Amino acid sequence: MLVKSIYKKRSEKSSHSQNSTSCNGNIFTPSAPPLDTINDRRINASEAYEIVNSESNFDSNPQLNMATFVTTWMEPTAIRLMKESLDINYIDKLIYPQTIELEKRCVSILANLYNASEEDNPTGTSTVGSTEASLLAGMNYKFLWKKHREKYGKESDTVKPEIIFGSNVQVCWKKFAKYFEVKPIIIPIGSDNKIDVNEVAKKLSDKTICVVGILGNTFSGEFDDIKALNKVIDKYNKNHQWKISIHVDAACGGFIAPFYNMYKDISWDFRLKWVKSINISGHKYGLVYAGIGWAIWRNRHEIDDELIFQIDYLGGVQDDFSLNFTKNANNVIAQYYNLTRQGQEGYEEIINYMYDIQHRLTKKFNSLKIFGTKIFKIENKFPGIPVVILSLTKEAEEMGIEPGKLAQKIKEYGWSIPAYPLPTPFENKIILRMVLKVGFNYGMADKLFEDMESSIFSLINDQSDSTAALSCGSTCV
Ligand SMILES: *Cc1c(COP(=O)(O)O)cnc(C)c1O
């Protein structure tokens, strides 16, 4: 997060913070928290703990955060492993070879889940999240594109490369285009909330470095039709020297599709010829705390060698393809723990449970009537990730219920539920999104529904109070 400093000159520092009296207990915290400049004096650990810990009281409860896809609950045994490996720097691959062995096993397991074949030579890396993974994948396609042009004597310095993606992509792809100076060709979604494949076909050219498909878009959860995307790209590639690849952003779907019976037959991965790379967020449905992601390539030779650095100052030579260097190894270890602990059966059970809750909630929201008026329309479509996406019916809006106000009202019950517009061209439709993930259960779902009902009543009451006040005002004048 890019934050603005609250800069004050050192001389303006509160005298209070300079005169901290040491106290051994934690009943009093006489020292003021340092806001802009470092304190002169040291304070004792328990006081510092209380000062810092008390700040978290003002944050929302992660268990009631329905806005995020990111894991907010892990098993005590997983947490134990994570704590025990807090002092391991992932990049010291030669000092901690077993950590790298676990990373290798995770990459292999994922490549297998994504149906890499015998002839493939899948290769991958852990990353800080799907963002780093997608930046790496996109950058590699840009390099491959440039090398191809150089090889065939085509100008590349004056031609701006292009990347094609839908208006439903997560911000990481817009970042990629901006940071790596690639022109984004943004395809509006169709009424099914998926990238419009026919529109993609019209934009393919020798400037296209790759096309991105999303397996579970951030806005409303649907899977893009990657198979259809593969078909139009196959048609293009048959008649052109430059072969365009597909990158699948499976940040959420990569840990869902292989574990849900209804989705197992959907081809979206290395079963499709032109899918050459996939990114996944281990810290979403991979069930690990933030930040871990994965980038998997179908073949080692599809990564430009120029991008892989051989690092030799940590006691031997090792390959490195990442945007950063040091990071904690504990998420990799936790990912391997989850794969070991859950297996196919465990992930399946968890995913099935999430869809059960999704069905229960969508049914309830769909049939919710207040004073005889239907309130919600269900906006999520099949296939997609376990989310509940609601928009308000016209009649509900006429009763004074607005998505933003509803999101604000239900916050009073502790729930964080975002309200925002759908991607282009449906930006006039405002939706509410609830992400269902591990740690959420039937009891919480029922409470969420009750609180939503109460919030609606409360908004209607506020509305009638203000109309009453207004009408009173007008009669009084
Ligand atoms: C969350 C998400 C991202 C970004 O992933 P991080 O792991 O948060 O960096 C990218 N794409 C999609 C579809 C996502 O859902």
The ligand as an SDF file (V2000), in Angstrom:
LIG
                    3D

 15 15  0  0  0  0  0  0  0  0999 V2000
   -6.8580  -11.9440   -6.2420 C   0  0  0  0  0  0  0  0  0  0  0  0
   -6.6940  -11.9740   -7.7020 C   0  0  0  0  0  0  0  0  0  0  0  0
   -5.5180  -11.5040   -8.3030 C   0  0  0  0  0  0  0  0  0  0  0  0
   -4.4060  -10.8890   -7.4940 C   0  0  0  0  0  0  0  0  0  0  0  0
   -3.8670  -11.8670   -6.7130 O   0  0  0  0  0  0  0  0  0  0  0  0
   -2.9480  -11.6140   -5.4350 P   0  0  0  0  0  0  0  0  0  0  0  0
   -2.6790  -13.0030   -5.0180 O   0  0  0  0  0  0  0  0  0  0  0  0
   -3.7910  -10.8460   -4.4750 O   0  0  0  0  0  0  0  0  0  0  0  0
   -1.7560  -10.8580   -5.8860 O   0  0  0  0  0  0  0  0  0  0  0  0
   -5.3970  -11.6070   -9.6580 C   0  0  0  0  0  0  0  0  0  0  0  0
   -6.3850  -12.1190  -10.4010 N   0  0  0  0  0  0  0  0  0  0  0  0
   -7.5300  -12.5700   -9.8720 C   0  0  0  0  0  0  0  0  0  0  0  0
   -8.5830  -13.1550  -10.7620 C   0  0  0  0  0  0  0  0  0  0  0  0
   -7.7360  -12.5110   -8.4970 C   0  0  0  0  0  0  0  0  0  0  0  0
   -8.8720  -12.9680   -7.9660 O   0  0  0  0  0  0  0  0  0  0  0  0
  1  2  1  0
  2  3  1  0
  2 14  2  0
  3  4  1  0
  3 10  2  0
  4  5  1  0
  5  6  1  0
  6  7  2  0
  6  8  1  0
  6  9  1  0
 10 11  1  0
 11 12  2  0
 12 13  1  0
 12 14  1  0
 14 15  1  0
M  END
$$$$
